[in-house]
Amino acid sequence: MGPTSKRDDARDGAQSTAHVVVIMLIVAFGVLALPWMVLRKLDARTGGVAASGVPAEDLAQGGKIYYRSCASCHQARGEGKPGRYPPLTGSSWLLEDKETPIRITLLGAAGPMEVNGALYNDVMPNLGVTLSDEDVALVLTYVRSSWGNSAPAITRDEVAKVRASLGDRVEPWAGGAALSAARETRVLP
């Protein structure tokens, strides 16, 4: 082999490496940009204000929190994972009142719960240790007004009142029975 073919081989190897790097960058961009693109599309469809009257910016912030903290279990469109993680679409635990989803988000839940006619018995982590009252309000407003859900927005003040009512409690809710009992003690009007 002469010097020309060694240069050609080196050039081919460099081009091959460059192709791999370009492909990796395209894939990384797609993975990172997808949630942003979905939220932008939702914002464009709503014209700045959702049908629920929530500003599109608040829904976008709630969506970011959802995709970062919730979507791995409840999935991108709130459909959940059958037999493992309950759906958020049409869930009475999410939609019937404001206090129950706040309680679940703040302390988590571990125990049997019936959701949309199916029994679930997995663990929901207590996101109240990592999310501020504002973050909890934004993410719950987002899920309560997405995927066909149409429940009223939750405010930071409402989250703060429910959080204060929990006192020093740190243990998660023991499934649906404990949450049903907690519904008897109203904190919000």
mmCIF file of the C-alpha atoms, coordinates in Angstrom:
data_MODEL
# 
_entry.id   MODEL 
# 
loop_
_atom_site.group_PDB 
_atom_site.id 
_atom_site.type_symbol 
_atom_site.label_atom_id 
_atom_site.label_alt_id 
_atom_site.label_comp_id 
_atom_site.label_asym_id 
_atom_site.label_entity_id 
_atom_site.label_seq_id 
_atom_site.pdbx_PDB_ins_code 
_atom_site.Cartn_x 
_atom_site.Cartn_y 
_atom_site.Cartn_z 
_atom_site.occupancy 
_atom_site.B_iso_or_equiv 
_atom_site.pdbx_formal_charge 
_atom_site.auth_seq_id 
_atom_site.auth_comp_id 
_atom_site.auth_asym_id 
_atom_site.auth_atom_id 
_atom_site.pdbx_PDB_model_num 
ATOM 1   C CA . MET A 1 1   ? 0.000   0.000  0.000  1.00 0.00 ? 1   MET A CA 1 
ATOM 2   C CA . GLY A 1 2   ? 1.223   3.377  -0.889 1.00 0.00 ? 2   GLY A CA 1 
ATOM 3   C CA . PRO A 1 3   ? 0.942   6.641  1.010  1.00 0.00 ? 3   PRO A CA 1 
ATOM 4   C CA . THR A 1 4   ? -2.184  7.607  -0.927 1.00 0.00 ? 4   THR A CA 1 
ATOM 5   C CA . SER A 1 5   ? -4.172  4.619  0.253  1.00 0.00 ? 5   SER A CA 1 
ATOM 6   C CA . LYS A 1 6   ? -3.218  5.207  3.908  1.00 0.00 ? 6   LYS A CA 1 
ATOM 7   C CA . ARG A 1 7   ? -4.477  8.788  3.578  1.00 0.00 ? 7   ARG A CA 1 
ATOM 8   C CA . ASP A 1 8   ? -7.652  7.542  1.906  1.00 0.00 ? 8   ASP A CA 1 
ATOM 9   C CA . ASP A 1 9   ? -8.213  5.012  4.728  1.00 0.00 ? 9   ASP A CA 1 
ATOM 10  C CA . ALA A 1 10  ? -7.649  7.715  7.363  1.00 0.00 ? 10  ALA A CA 1 
ATOM 11  C CA . ARG A 1 11  ? -10.005 10.085 5.541  1.00 0.00 ? 11  ARG A CA 1 
ATOM 12  C CA . ASP A 1 12  ? -12.672 7.342  5.284  1.00 0.00 ? 12  ASP A CA 1 
ATOM 13  C CA . GLY A 1 13  ? -12.323 6.621  9.005  1.00 0.00 ? 13  GLY A CA 1 
ATOM 14  C CA . ALA A 1 14  ? -12.658 10.321 9.879  1.00 0.00 ? 14  ALA A CA 1 
ATOM 15  C CA . GLN A 1 15  ? -15.722 10.655 7.644  1.00 0.00 ? 15  GLN A CA 1 
ATOM 16  C CA . SER A 1 16  ? -17.275 7.587  9.252  1.00 0.00 ? 16  SER A CA 1 
ATOM 17  C CA . THR A 1 17  ? -16.664 9.029  12.728 1.00 0.00 ? 17  THR A CA 1 
ATOM 18  C CA . ALA A 1 18  ? -18.097 12.379 11.645 1.00 0.00 ? 18  ALA A CA 1 
ATOM 19  C CA . HIS A 1 19  ? -21.245 10.641 10.381 1.00 0.00 ? 19  HIS A CA 1 
ATOM 20  C CA . VAL A 1 20  ? -21.691 8.872  13.712 1.00 0.00 ? 20  VAL A CA 1 
ATOM 21  C CA . VAL A 1 21  ? -21.232 12.130 15.624 1.00 0.00 ? 21  VAL A CA 1 
ATOM 22  C CA . VAL A 1 22  ? -23.768 13.932 13.406 1.00 0.00 ? 22  VAL A CA 1 
ATOM 23  C CA . ILE A 1 23  ? -26.303 11.123 13.857 1.00 0.00 ? 23  ILE A CA 1 
ATOM 24  C CA . MET A 1 24  ? -25.791 11.158 17.637 1.00 0.00 ? 24  MET A CA 1 
ATOM 25  C CA . LEU A 1 25  ? -26.322 14.925 17.719 1.00 0.00 ? 25  LEU A CA 1 
ATOM 26  C CA . ILE A 1 26  ? -29.525 14.628 15.695 1.00 0.00 ? 26  ILE A CA 1 
ATOM 27  C CA . VAL A 1 27  ? -30.870 11.917 18.018 1.00 0.00 ? 27  VAL A CA 1 
ATOM 28  C CA . ALA A 1 28  ? -29.896 13.880 21.143 1.00 0.00 ? 28  ALA A CA 1 
ATOM 29  C CA . PHE A 1 29  ? -31.535 17.026 19.791 1.00 0.00 ? 29  PHE A CA 1 
ATOM 30  C CA . GLY A 1 30  ? -34.701 15.095 18.981 1.00 0.00 ? 30  GLY A CA 1 
ATOM 31  C CA . VAL A 1 31  ? -34.902 13.558 22.459 1.00 0.00 ? 31  VAL A CA 1 
ATOM 32  C CA . LEU A 1 32  ? -34.306 16.886 24.176 1.00 0.00 ? 32  LEU A CA 1 
ATOM 33  C CA . ALA A 1 33  ? -36.484 18.951 21.859 1.00 0.00 ? 33  ALA A CA 1 
ATOM 34  C CA . LEU A 1 34  ? -39.526 16.648 21.701 1.00 0.00 ? 34  LEU A CA 1 
ATOM 35  C CA . PRO A 1 35  ? -41.169 17.735 24.995 1.00 0.00 ? 35  PRO A CA 1 
ATOM 36  C CA . TRP A 1 36  ? -40.556 21.389 24.095 1.00 0.00 ? 36  TRP A CA 1 
ATOM 37  C CA . MET A 1 37  ? -42.078 20.911 20.632 1.00 0.00 ? 37  MET A CA 1 
ATOM 38  C CA . VAL A 1 38  ? -45.146 19.166 22.086 1.00 0.00 ? 38  VAL A CA 1 
ATOM 39  C CA . LEU A 1 39  ? -45.693 21.983 24.566 1.00 0.00 ? 39  LEU A CA 1 
ATOM 40  C CA . ARG A 1 40  ? -45.248 24.629 21.846 1.00 0.00 ? 40  ARG A CA 1 
ATOM 41  C CA . LYS A 1 41  ? -47.817 22.860 19.666 1.00 0.00 ? 41  LYS A CA 1 
ATOM 42  C CA . LEU A 1 42  ? -50.272 22.742 22.575 1.00 0.00 ? 42  LEU A CA 1 
ATOM 43  C CA . ASP A 1 43  ? -49.665 26.450 23.206 1.00 0.00 ? 43  ASP A CA 1 
ATOM 44  C CA . ALA A 1 44  ? -50.280 27.291 19.543 1.00 0.00 ? 44  ALA A CA 1 
ATOM 45  C CA . ARG A 1 45  ? -53.566 25.366 19.546 1.00 0.00 ? 45  ARG A CA 1 
ATOM 46  C CA . THR A 1 46  ? -54.863 27.161 22.625 1.00 0.00 ? 46  THR A CA 1 
ATOM 47  C CA . GLY A 1 47  ? -53.973 30.671 21.469 1.00 0.00 ? 47  GLY A CA 1 
ATOM 48  C CA . GLY A 1 48  ? -52.372 31.544 24.801 1.00 0.00 ? 48  GLY A CA 1 
ATOM 49  C CA . VAL A 1 49  ? -55.239 30.548 27.125 1.00 0.00 ? 49  VAL A CA 1 
ATOM 50  C CA . ALA A 1 50  ? -56.576 27.048 27.652 1.00 0.00 ? 50  ALA A CA 1 
ATOM 51  C CA . ALA A 1 51  ? -60.264 26.227 27.537 1.00 0.00 ? 51  ALA A CA 1 
ATOM 52  C CA . SER A 1 52  ? -60.111 26.040 31.349 1.00 0.00 ? 52  SER A CA 1 
ATOM 53  C CA . GLY A 1 53  ? -59.054 29.699 31.422 1.00 0.00 ? 53  GLY A CA 1 
ATOM 54  C CA . VAL A 1 54  ? -55.534 28.836 32.572 1.00 0.00 ? 54  VAL A CA 1 
ATOM 55  C CA . PRO A 1 55  ? -52.799 30.887 30.869 1.00 0.00 ? 55  PRO A CA 1 
ATOM 56  C CA . ALA A 1 56  ? -50.863 28.830 28.333 1.00 0.00 ? 56  ALA A CA 1 
ATOM 57  C CA . GLU A 1 57  ? -47.600 29.766 30.077 1.00 0.00 ? 57  GLU A CA 1 
ATOM 58  C CA . ASP A 1 58  ? -48.837 28.125 33.303 1.00 0.00 ? 58  ASP A CA 1 
ATOM 59  C CA . LEU A 1 59  ? -49.889 25.003 31.392 1.00 0.00 ? 59  LEU A CA 1 
ATOM 60  C CA . ALA A 1 60  ? -46.493 24.885 29.691 1.00 0.00 ? 60  ALA A CA 1 
ATOM 61  C CA . GLN A 1 61  ? -44.729 25.129 33.070 1.00 0.00 ? 61  GLN A CA 1 
ATOM 62  C CA . GLY A 1 62  ? -46.998 22.427 34.492 1.00 0.00 ? 62  GLY A CA 1 
ATOM 63  C CA . GLY A 1 63  ? -46.308 20.270 31.447 1.00 0.00 ? 63  GLY A CA 1 
ATOM 64  C CA . LYS A 1 64  ? -42.554 20.592 31.966 1.00 0.00 ? 64  LYS A CA 1 
ATOM 65  C CA . ILE A 1 65  ? -42.919 19.497 35.580 1.00 0.00 ? 65  ILE A CA 1 
ATOM 66  C CA . TYR A 1 66  ? -45.167 16.622 34.494 1.00 0.00 ? 66  TYR A CA 1 
ATOM 67  C CA . TYR A 1 67  ? -42.730 15.345 31.869 1.00 0.00 ? 67  TYR A CA 1 
ATOM 68  C CA . ARG A 1 68  ? -39.846 15.633 34.329 1.00 0.00 ? 68  ARG A CA 1 
ATOM 69  C CA . SER A 1 69  ? -41.527 14.118 37.407 1.00 0.00 ? 69  SER A CA 1 
ATOM 70  C CA . CYS A 1 70  ? -44.608 12.118 36.380 1.00 0.00 ? 70  CYS A CA 1 
ATOM 71  C CA . ALA A 1 71  ? -44.550 10.900 32.781 1.00 0.00 ? 71  ALA A CA 1 
ATOM 72  C CA . SER A 1 72  ? -42.209 7.969  33.399 1.00 0.00 ? 72  SER A CA 1 
ATOM 73  C CA . CYS A 1 73  ? -45.011 6.253  35.343 1.00 0.00 ? 73  CYS A CA 1 
ATOM 74  C CA . HIS A 1 74  ? -48.247 7.889  34.168 1.00 0.00 ? 74  HIS A CA 1 
ATOM 75  C CA . GLN A 1 75  ? -46.985 8.111  30.547 1.00 0.00 ? 75  GLN A CA 1 
ATOM 76  C CA . ALA A 1 76  ? -46.893 11.054 28.157 1.00 0.00 ? 76  ALA A CA 1 
ATOM 77  C CA . ARG A 1 77  ? -50.664 11.318 27.718 1.00 0.00 ? 77  ARG A CA 1 
ATOM 78  C CA . GLY A 1 78  ? -51.709 10.336 31.230 1.00 0.00 ? 78  GLY A CA 1 
ATOM 79  C CA . GLU A 1 79  ? -52.787 6.839  30.188 1.00 0.00 ? 79  GLU A CA 1 
ATOM 80  C CA . GLY A 1 80  ? -50.744 5.077  32.901 1.00 0.00 ? 80  GLY A CA 1 
ATOM 81  C CA . LYS A 1 81  ? -49.454 1.507  32.647 1.00 0.00 ? 81  LYS A CA 1 
ATOM 82  C CA . PRO A 1 82  ? -52.152 -1.158 33.010 1.00 0.00 ? 82  PRO A CA 1 
ATOM 83  C CA . GLY A 1 83  ? -51.790 -3.128 36.218 1.00 0.00 ? 83  GLY A CA 1 
ATOM 84  C CA . ARG A 1 84  ? -48.946 -0.937 37.432 1.00 0.00 ? 84  ARG A CA 1 
ATOM 85  C CA . TYR A 1 85  ? -49.541 2.836  37.353 1.00 0.00 ? 85  TYR A CA 1 
ATOM 86  C CA . PRO A 1 86  ? -53.062 4.273  37.178 1.00 0.00 ? 86  PRO A CA 1 
ATOM 87  C CA . PRO A 1 87  ? -54.244 6.548  34.401 1.00 0.00 ? 87  PRO A CA 1 
ATOM 88  C CA . LEU A 1 88  ? -54.821 10.216 35.073 1.00 0.00 ? 88  LEU A CA 1 
ATOM 89  C CA . THR A 1 89  ? -57.395 10.524 32.308 1.00 0.00 ? 89  THR A CA 1 
ATOM 90  C CA . GLY A 1 90  ? -60.856 10.480 33.836 1.00 0.00 ? 90  GLY A CA 1 
ATOM 91  C CA . SER A 1 91  ? -59.586 9.537  37.312 1.00 0.00 ? 91  SER A CA 1 
ATOM 92  C CA . SER A 1 92  ? -61.988 10.484 40.104 1.00 0.00 ? 92  SER A CA 1 
ATOM 93  C CA . TRP A 1 93  ? -59.014 10.767 42.487 1.00 0.00 ? 93  TRP A CA 1 
ATOM 94  C CA . LEU A 1 94  ? -57.708 13.593 40.308 1.00 0.00 ? 94  LEU A CA 1 
ATOM 95  C CA . LEU A 1 95  ? -60.914 15.276 39.180 1.00 0.00 ? 95  LEU A CA 1 
ATOM 96  C CA . GLU A 1 96  ? -63.636 15.077 41.869 1.00 0.00 ? 96  GLU A CA 1 
ATOM 97  C CA . ASP A 1 97  ? -62.084 17.536 44.291 1.00 0.00 ? 97  ASP A CA 1 
ATOM 98  C CA . LYS A 1 98  ? -58.902 19.596 44.625 1.00 0.00 ? 98  LYS A CA 1 
ATOM 99  C CA . GLU A 1 99  ? -57.671 18.300 47.975 1.00 0.00 ? 99  GLU A CA 1 
ATOM 100 C CA . THR A 1 100 ? -57.250 14.631 47.055 1.00 0.00 ? 100 THR A CA 1 
ATOM 101 C CA . PRO A 1 101 ? -54.758 15.108 44.199 1.00 0.00 ? 101 PRO A CA 1 
ATOM 102 C CA . ILE A 1 102 ? -52.868 17.637 46.328 1.00 0.00 ? 102 ILE A CA 1 
ATOM 103 C CA . ARG A 1 103 ? -52.662 15.118 49.192 1.00 0.00 ? 103 ARG A CA 1 
ATOM 104 C CA . ILE A 1 104 ? -51.502 12.344 46.868 1.00 0.00 ? 104 ILE A CA 1 
ATOM 105 C CA . THR A 1 105 ? -48.851 14.545 45.261 1.00 0.00 ? 105 THR A CA 1 
ATOM 106 C CA . LEU A 1 106 ? -47.534 15.860 48.579 1.00 0.00 ? 106 LEU A CA 1 
ATOM 107 C CA . LEU A 1 107 ? -47.299 12.553 50.484 1.00 0.00 ? 107 LEU A CA 1 
ATOM 108 C CA . GLY A 1 108 ? -47.555 9.843  47.841 1.00 0.00 ? 108 GLY A CA 1 
ATOM 109 C CA . ALA A 1 109 ? -49.643 6.692  48.141 1.00 0.00 ? 109 ALA A CA 1 
ATOM 110 C CA . ALA A 1 110 ? -48.900 3.028  48.795 1.00 0.00 ? 110 ALA A CA 1 
ATOM 111 C CA . GLY A 1 111 ? -51.764 0.581  48.823 1.00 0.00 ? 111 GLY A CA 1 
ATOM 112 C CA . PRO A 1 112 ? -54.705 -0.607 46.778 1.00 0.00 ? 112 PRO A CA 1 
ATOM 113 C CA . MET A 1 113 ? -56.663 1.999  44.847 1.00 0.00 ? 113 MET A CA 1 
ATOM 114 C CA . GLU A 1 114 ? -59.395 1.545  42.295 1.00 0.00 ? 114 GLU A CA 1 
ATOM 115 C CA . VAL A 1 115 ? -59.029 3.870  39.316 1.00 0.00 ? 115 VAL A CA 1 
ATOM 116 C CA . ASN A 1 116 ? -61.482 3.821  36.408 1.00 0.00 ? 116 ASN A CA 1 
ATOM 117 C CA . GLY A 1 117 ? -62.686 0.352  37.426 1.00 0.00 ? 117 GLY A CA 1 
ATOM 118 C CA . ALA A 1 118 ? -59.227 -1.263 37.712 1.00 0.00 ? 118 ALA A CA 1 
ATOM 119 C CA . LEU A 1 119 ? -57.279 -2.035 40.881 1.00 0.00 ? 119 LEU A CA 1 
ATOM 120 C CA . TYR A 1 120 ? -53.764 -0.633 41.299 1.00 0.00 ? 120 TYR A CA 1 
ATOM 121 C CA . ASN A 1 121 ? -51.393 -1.397 44.148 1.00 0.00 ? 121 ASN A CA 1 
ATOM 122 C CA . ASP A 1 122 ? -48.064 0.243  43.403 1.00 0.00 ? 122 ASP A CA 1 
ATOM 123 C CA . VAL A 1 123 ? -46.241 3.109  45.087 1.00 0.00 ? 123 VAL A CA 1 
ATOM 124 C CA . MET A 1 124 ? -46.544 6.783  44.225 1.00 0.00 ? 124 MET A CA 1 
ATOM 125 C CA . PRO A 1 125 ? -43.593 8.761  45.636 1.00 0.00 ? 125 PRO A CA 1 
ATOM 126 C CA . ASN A 1 126 ? -44.087 11.805 47.817 1.00 0.00 ? 126 ASN A CA 1 
ATOM 127 C CA . LEU A 1 127 ? -43.301 14.634 45.431 1.00 0.00 ? 127 LEU A CA 1 
ATOM 128 C CA . GLY A 1 128 ? -44.012 17.194 48.132 1.00 0.00 ? 128 GLY A CA 1 
ATOM 129 C CA . VAL A 1 129 ? -40.422 16.922 49.323 1.00 0.00 ? 129 VAL A CA 1 
ATOM 130 C CA . THR A 1 130 ? -39.060 18.098 45.968 1.00 0.00 ? 130 THR A CA 1 
ATOM 131 C CA . LEU A 1 131 ? -41.839 20.246 44.516 1.00 0.00 ? 131 LEU A CA 1 
ATOM 132 C CA . SER A 1 132 ? -42.791 23.681 45.813 1.00 0.00 ? 132 SER A CA 1 
ATOM 133 C CA . ASP A 1 133 ? -46.424 24.650 46.369 1.00 0.00 ? 133 ASP A CA 1 
ATOM 134 C CA . GLU A 1 134 ? -46.275 26.542 43.073 1.00 0.00 ? 134 GLU A CA 1 
ATOM 135 C CA . ASP A 1 135 ? -44.893 23.473 41.239 1.00 0.00 ? 135 ASP A CA 1 
ATOM 136 C CA . VAL A 1 136 ? -47.586 21.202 42.713 1.00 0.00 ? 136 VAL A CA 1 
ATOM 137 C CA . ALA A 1 137 ? -50.283 23.696 41.677 1.00 0.00 ? 137 ALA A CA 1 
ATOM 138 C CA . LEU A 1 138 ? -48.889 23.966 38.139 1.00 0.00 ? 138 LEU A CA 1 
ATOM 139 C CA . VAL A 1 139 ? -48.513 20.233 37.527 1.00 0.00 ? 139 VAL A CA 1 
ATOM 140 C CA . LEU A 1 140 ? -51.923 19.382 38.974 1.00 0.00 ? 140 LEU A CA 1 
ATOM 141 C CA . THR A 1 141 ? -53.583 22.148 36.954 1.00 0.00 ? 141 THR A CA 1 
ATOM 142 C CA . TYR A 1 142 ? -51.861 20.748 33.873 1.00 0.00 ? 142 TYR A CA 1 
ATOM 143 C CA . VAL A 1 143 ? -53.083 17.163 34.390 1.00 0.00 ? 143 VAL A CA 1 
ATOM 144 C CA . ARG A 1 144 ? -56.562 18.282 35.459 1.00 0.00 ? 144 ARG A CA 1 
ATOM 145 C CA . SER A 1 145 ? -56.953 20.152 32.148 1.00 0.00 ? 145 SER A CA 1 
ATOM 146 C CA . SER A 1 146 ? -55.169 17.785 29.731 1.00 0.00 ? 146 SER A CA 1 
ATOM 147 C CA . TRP A 1 147 ? -56.100 14.681 27.714 1.00 0.00 ? 147 TRP A CA 1 
ATOM 148 C CA . GLY A 1 148 ? -59.834 15.345 27.924 1.00 0.00 ? 148 GLY A CA 1 
ATOM 149 C CA . ASN A 1 149 ? -59.822 16.209 31.635 1.00 0.00 ? 149 ASN A CA 1 
ATOM 150 C CA . SER A 1 150 ? -61.544 19.500 32.434 1.00 0.00 ? 150 SER A CA 1 
ATOM 151 C CA . ALA A 1 151 ? -61.342 20.252 36.149 1.00 0.00 ? 151 ALA A CA 1 
ATOM 152 C CA . PRO A 1 152 ? -60.704 23.668 37.707 1.00 0.00 ? 152 PRO A CA 1 
ATOM 153 C CA . ALA A 1 153 ? -57.186 24.944 38.233 1.00 0.00 ? 153 ALA A CA 1 
ATOM 154 C CA . ILE A 1 154 ? -55.404 24.506 41.554 1.00 0.00 ? 154 ILE A CA 1 
ATOM 155 C CA . THR A 1 155 ? -53.639 27.482 43.116 1.00 0.00 ? 155 THR A CA 1 
ATOM 156 C CA . ARG A 1 156 ? -50.442 27.752 45.118 1.00 0.00 ? 156 ARG A CA 1 
ATOM 157 C CA . ASP A 1 157 ? -52.490 28.979 48.112 1.00 0.00 ? 157 ASP A CA 1 
ATOM 158 C CA . GLU A 1 158 ? -54.716 25.880 47.979 1.00 0.00 ? 158 GLU A CA 1 
ATOM 159 C CA . VAL A 1 159 ? -51.652 23.630 47.968 1.00 0.00 ? 159 VAL A CA 1 
ATOM 160 C CA . ALA A 1 160 ? -50.195 25.583 50.904 1.00 0.00 ? 160 ALA A CA 1 
ATOM 161 C CA . LYS A 1 161 ? -53.426 25.133 52.930 1.00 0.00 ? 161 LYS A CA 1 
ATOM 162 C CA . VAL A 1 162 ? -53.520 21.387 52.308 1.00 0.00 ? 162 VAL A CA 1 
ATOM 163 C CA . ARG A 1 163 ? -49.799 21.067 53.071 1.00 0.00 ? 163 ARG A CA 1 
ATOM 164 C CA . ALA A 1 164 ? -50.298 22.947 56.367 1.00 0.00 ? 164 ALA A CA 1 
ATOM 165 C CA . SER A 1 165 ? -53.235 20.688 57.278 1.00 0.00 ? 165 SER A CA 1 
ATOM 166 C CA . LEU A 1 166 ? -50.956 17.632 57.021 1.00 0.00 ? 166 LEU A CA 1 
ATOM 167 C CA . GLY A 1 167 ? -48.808 18.890 59.895 1.00 0.00 ? 167 GLY A CA 1 
ATOM 168 C CA . ASP A 1 168 ? -45.801 16.653 60.534 1.00 0.00 ? 168 ASP A CA 1 
ATOM 169 C CA . ARG A 1 169 ? -47.205 13.696 58.623 1.00 0.00 ? 169 ARG A CA 1 
ATOM 170 C CA . VAL A 1 170 ? -44.644 12.096 56.297 1.00 0.00 ? 170 VAL A CA 1 
ATOM 171 C CA . GLU A 1 171 ? -46.052 8.625  55.623 1.00 0.00 ? 171 GLU A CA 1 
ATOM 172 C CA . PRO A 1 172 ? -47.814 8.059  52.300 1.00 0.00 ? 172 PRO A CA 1 
ATOM 173 C CA . TRP A 1 173 ? -51.539 7.475  52.076 1.00 0.00 ? 173 TRP A CA 1 
ATOM 174 C CA . ALA A 1 174 ? -52.408 3.806  52.580 1.00 0.00 ? 174 ALA A CA 1 
ATOM 175 C CA . GLY A 1 175 ? -54.314 3.491  49.317 1.00 0.00 ? 175 GLY A CA 1 
ATOM 176 C CA . GLY A 1 176 ? -57.851 4.428  48.423 1.00 0.00 ? 176 GLY A CA 1 
ATOM 177 C CA . ALA A 1 177 ? -59.379 3.725  51.845 1.00 0.00 ? 177 ALA A CA 1 
ATOM 178 C CA . ALA A 1 178 ? -57.104 6.264  53.572 1.00 0.00 ? 178 ALA A CA 1 
ATOM 179 C CA . LEU A 1 179 ? -57.724 8.840  50.855 1.00 0.00 ? 179 LEU A CA 1 
ATOM 180 C CA . SER A 1 180 ? -61.490 8.348  51.094 1.00 0.00 ? 180 SER A CA 1 
ATOM 181 C CA . ALA A 1 181 ? -61.295 8.886  54.856 1.00 0.00 ? 181 ALA A CA 1 
ATOM 182 C CA . ALA A 1 182 ? -59.202 12.034 54.309 1.00 0.00 ? 182 ALA A CA 1 
ATOM 183 C CA . ARG A 1 183 ? -61.923 13.393 52.005 1.00 0.00 ? 183 ARG A CA 1 
ATOM 184 C CA . GLU A 1 184 ? -64.184 13.583 55.068 1.00 0.00 ? 184 GLU A CA 1 
ATOM 185 C CA . THR A 1 185 ? -61.951 16.312 56.517 1.00 0.00 ? 185 THR A CA 1 
ATOM 186 C CA . ARG A 1 186 ? -62.237 19.299 54.211 1.00 0.00 ? 186 ARG A CA 1 
ATOM 187 C CA . VAL A 1 187 ? -59.565 21.962 54.201 1.00 0.00 ? 187 VAL A CA 1 
ATOM 188 C CA . LEU A 1 188 ? -60.631 23.890 51.103 1.00 0.00 ? 188 LEU A CA 1 
ATOM 189 C CA . PRO A 1 189 ? -64.084 25.442 50.641 1.00 0.00 ? 189 PRO A CA 1 
# 
